[in-house]
Amino acid sequence: MGAMEKMDEQVSSGAREYLTFRLDQEEYGIDILKVQEIRGYEPPTRVANAPGFLKGVVNLRGTIVPIVDMRLKFNCAKAEYNAFTVVIILNLRSRIVGIVVDSVSDVMELSPESIKPAPDIESGIDSGAVVGLGSMADRMLILLDIERLMSAPDMGLVSGID
């Protein structure tokens, strides 16, 4: 089945595909359509006076891409760089941003019925950026609106929603 046929099928069933990744003990999902590519971690070039979670920038085929360490952004206990550490390159409305995560798990298709609204709990994440909780078999995914998260004013990366 070609990519376009798959896209049409996805739209008609209402199911969406999410790239799942791990941060500390949690598993998160983001809309696969926002993902441009997945790369191994390489230390970025530091940017003076940038917030701590902004690790720096990398040159990706001529495009300067800011690299956000999601583990620092979400206040994870530790952010170790190892063979599993990856950078997910996101394509968000005219802006390319990279996010550092512990590891990428897989791509999951979730139907609207398998997504529950997120409970109102205090966390380090802007509650509006949590779309809901996806459950499948014995897994629980925290589904993120990665575009909203990256365009939050404290990120200083993507201008606000038009």
MOJO-V367393 format. One line per field, one symbol per residue. ss: DSSP state (A for helix, B for strand, O for the rest). phi: phi as a letter, one per 20 degrees, with the letter a starting at -180 (. if undefined). burial: I if it has 9 or more other C-alpha atoms within 8 Angstrom, else O. Layout:
ss: ???
phi: ???
burial: ???
This chain:
ss: OOAAAAAAAAAAAOOBBBBBBBBOOBBBBBBAAABBBBBBOOOOBOOOOOOOOBBBBBBBOOBBBBBBBAAAAOOOOOOOOOOOOBBBBBBBOOBBBBBBBOBBBBBBBBOAAABBOOOOOOOOOOAAABBBBBBBOOBBBBBBOAAAAAOOOOOOOOOOOO
phi: .fffffffffffenfcdcedbdcleeddccgffeeeaccffcgfffdgmfggfefqccedlndedfddeffffelfgbcedbfefcdeedddkmcdcdcecfaeeaddecegfeddffffcfbfdggfeefrdecblddcdeedefffffefgffmddfgff
burial: OOOOOIOOOIIOOOIIIIIIIIIIOOIIIIIIOIIIOIOOIOOIOOOOOOOOIIIIIIOOOOOOIIIIIIIIIOOIOOOOOOOOIIIIIIIIOOOIIIIIIIIIOOIOOIIOOIIIOOOOOOOOOOOOIIIIIIIOOOOIIIIIIIOIIIIIOOOOOIOOOO
